[in-house]
Each structure stands twice: as structure tokens, then as C-alpha cells.
């Protein structure tokens, strides 16, 4: 019998395991990723970060960082989503995305950003942002800046630089 899958809010005690999972999945280049650059020095966990455990084993995690865009609050940056290679194909990433986005919506988030590919993230409602409307620190391919409006018309209200809001768990 397989151990039960438990998806829950990420806690400070999970940070070391999340970091190990990210190292395993993304390797040393992970620190150059956009989400890492935005979050740098601002903290590890927000109220929307999730982990998935099978028994005592961390098999997936999703991080969302609350952000301002051009000084306007109500935004969030999704990523990374990490699934242990031995547990891919089980829908863990989809489950984490669905739960995290529902929590962000319930928490009053108006817009979620990520840097990714429309063929995968489009099914969650993400669309390409107009080039130059939203800017990340460091280089980012503008065609990969995606947004999902959790409140109708939210994207039109945001323009400018993405900045992380410090969290309680500092990296």
C-alpha cells in the first residue's frame, strides 16, 4: 500500500527539504532563474507556498512570492514548481497549481505572474503579457512573462518593475 499524498501549506521547517528538491530538479543554475532573482534576500515562504509529501518524502513544492508591480500590491509571482523526477506524471504539479491559485484568489491576490511557456501554463489561464508592461530584475524573455488575472481586468492595472514583498522566512 502506498503512503497517502498530503498537500499542505509549506512551513519554515520545510525550507531545507524544498531547497534540496530544487537543487535536485533544477541544479546549480536555479539561482539565475527569475523567481530566485526577485525573491533574493526577501524570504522563502509566503502564505501560498505549498508542499506535497508521500509519507515522509517531499515529492513536490510550489512557491509563490507576494509582489508589487510598479509599486502596486496585490500581485504574486509563481515559481518554481518542482516535482521530483521519480514522481512526475502523477499530476502533482497540476494539483499544486490548482490549490495555490485558489488560495491566492481567496486571499485577495488580483494577478499572478510567472516566467514560463504558454503551452503548459495556458491551461491554468495564463497569457503572455504585452512586452514592456511588466519588467523583471535581470534578463527575461518577454515572450515568457505570463499573467493570470484572478480579478477581471487586473492586468491592465499593473505596469512596471516586479519587487518581492519580504516574507517572514528569510533565505
Number of C-alpha atoms within 10 A of each C-alpha: 3 6 10 10 15 13 18 16 18 21 15 11 8 15 15 10 15 22 13 13 20 21 15 14 16 14 11 10 8 15 14 11 16 20 23 16 18 19 23 15 14 19 16 24 26 20 18 22 24 24 24 23 16 15 12 11 11 20 22 25 30 25 26 28 30 25 25 20 23 16 13 15 17 18 29 29 25 23 21 21 20 23 25 15 12 8 12 13 10 10 11 23 17 15 12 24 22 12 18 22 21 14 15 22 16 11 12 12 21 21 26 25 27 22 23 20 15 17 9 9 18 15 10 13 12 21 21 19 18 13 12 12 16 20 18 20 12 10 11 13 10 17 15 16 24 23 27 23 19 20 12 10 11 17 21 10 11 20 16 15 18 23 25 23 17 18 17 12 14 13 12
